Amino acid sequence: MINLEVPRKFLPLISQTRGFAEEVMRPISRKYDRAEHSYPVELDLVSAVIDGLTDSGTGHGAGAAGATRTNDAPAQVAGVGAGRKEPRGSGNRNGTNLSSVLSVMETCRGDVGLALSIPRQGLGNAAIAAVANDEQKARYGKRWAAMAITEPDAGSDSGAIRTTAVRDGDDYVLNGEKIFVTAGERAELVVVWATLDRSLGKKAIKSFVVERSNPGLTLVRLERKLGIRSSDTAAFHLDSCRVPARDLLGDPEISTEAGFGGAMATFDNTRPLVAAMAVGLTRACLDTTTELLGRAGVTVDWDRPPLTQSAAAARLAELEAEYQSAYLLMMRAAWMADNGRPNSMEASMAKAKAGRTCVDVALACVELAGPTGYAETELLEKWARDAKILDIFEGTQQIQLLVVARRLLGLTSAELK
């Protein structure tokens, strides 16, 4: 039975990560927001500590790279609704997926852009953890990986990817364009999604690990953005980019039955992580606004109905309820991954709810704080800018709702577009 209380063994990790967020990240947050594209050297210390926690076993999978699929899932039995299956038995695992979302959530209470800039904790690392075999995980486990999915003509529809991968002896040759690659300039590796056969659509899409130094992978530009400015966002051109066949993640065969499943397993891991980013930023907004309103004499009385309190207090209580909903969905999606349960729908639910909640709460907190919320004297105005990306990347709000609808109705992507 699922228990959404934070497991006791993760409490030290949460405490340590919260300390980094408040004592290391927040003090430099404004600095790197203004100095867009400058590398935050202070994060090397954070990365070293995360590596140490993970290697020692005390971190229980700290950071995004800890998210992975459970290989020894319980036996499957038929479940209810839309052909879903649930594992047999009452065993309960609180593993690296749950610890990863909790640590990412706490980190993003400090700064989302800086969290995305921590070496070896990128979304590409989570993609490798989700799809790679043991040998590939051993080779790439200590290296920083970005993830390249989006293209000029293929944004939310990952199945429309046009970057090609053609087998040539012991290599694949990649050609195409990739945009909006988070940490693309700084990472050592780039996980590139490409198709083995455009005529087969989603079924032929695979992911490849490409060395950032590969001469066929050219950095075209760095984007200037509304938010998360401390995180670099790159555009690449792949021109006859030769990649060893052993660097294809997962099964190299095109399966008409499994189809897009192997590549999409990446999203089942990374969407709860993005939800965690949004939940952490939401928590930061609420905590800061509660403190600011408290100085002005406005506090929420949780024992009284909202209608009997001030408008500001009632609004804050409403926002807190939205936060709790997003938090619980995030926890559920991560717990399911730890316990070998199919979580595609729950991952999309968590990402959709958390992304929307983060944007709504951030803007509401700016409004509640008045001139202070709009000024650079507090981080609220920056958090309001940072929030929007969390409702967009790793699949937009609309795409998440479409995934949920398909799962609930038991329809394929061809049947419900």
Secondary structure, DSSP 4 states (H G I P E B T S, - for coil): ----SPPGGGHHHHHHHHHHIIIIIHHHHHHHHHSTT---TTHHHHHHHHHHHHHHTSSSS-SGGG----SSPPPEEE-SSTT-EEESS------HHHHHHHHHHHHTTT-HHHHTTSTT-SHHHHHHHHH--HHHHHHHTTS-EEEE--BTTBSS-GGG---EEEEETTEEEEEEEEEEEETTTT-SEEEEEEES-GGGGGGGEEEEEEETT-TTEEEEEE---SS-TTS-EEEEEEEEEEEEGGGEES--S--TTTTTHHHHHHHHHHHHHHHHHHHHHHHHHHHHHHHHHHHTT----TTS-GGGS-HHHHHHHHHHHHHHHHHHHHHHHHHHHHTT---HHHHHHHHHHHHHHHHHHHHHHHHHHTHHHHSTTSSHHHHHHHHGGGGTTTS-HHHHHHHHHHHHHT--TTT--
